[in-house]
Amino acid sequence: MHGSALLAVIHWWCDLTKWRRYAFCLALIAADTVLAFAGKQWFAGWAVGLVLLGCTFLGVGED
């Protein structure tokens, strides 16, 4: 991922409301859980979901 694309994702994340951030994190974790029960392991989904959930809980990116 190029630097400008990564910055675009970070800006997108910061522009979301707190509840949309929580919804996105939980949807990512739920989707990965469904994949795990289907026999497909995608550990990056849990990792990203949990990191973003932690950042949302701590208020990272809020003004």
N, C-alpha and C positions, 0 to 999 in steps of 0.2 A: 504494500500500500504506500503510495507516495505521500509526502508530507502534507501537500495541500488537501488531499483526500482525507487524511486523518484529521486535519484541522476542521474540515467540513463536518465530519462525524461528531467531533467534540462540540462544535458550535450548535449542531442540531440537538445534541443531548442537553446542552445547557438551556436551550430555548423551550424545552418541554416543561409542562407543569409538573409539580412534585408527584401528583397522582398518576400522571401518564408515565413517569419514570418507573414508579412502582409497578404499574400494569405491564410495562415492557419487560422489566426484570422477571416478574412472576410468569409471564407468558413464555419467555425464553427458558426458564427452569422447567415449566410444565411441559413444553414441547420436547425438551431433552429427556424428561422422565418417560414420556410416551415412547420416544425412540428407544430408551433403555429397555422398556418392557417388550418392545418389538424385536429385541435382539441386536439393535444397532447402538453401539457405544459412541457417544460424542461428548467426551469429557470437557472439551473446550466450552460447550454450551453451559454446563454447570459452572465452570470457572468464571466465564464472562458474566453470567447472570448473577452469581454471588458477589463478584467484585462491584458490579454496577449497583446491586442492591445495597451493599455496604456504603458505597459513595452516596447514594440517594439518602440513606438513613442518616449519614453524617452531615449532609447538606453541602457536599462538594459541588461547586458550580453555581451556587445560589448567590444572589447579590446581598 
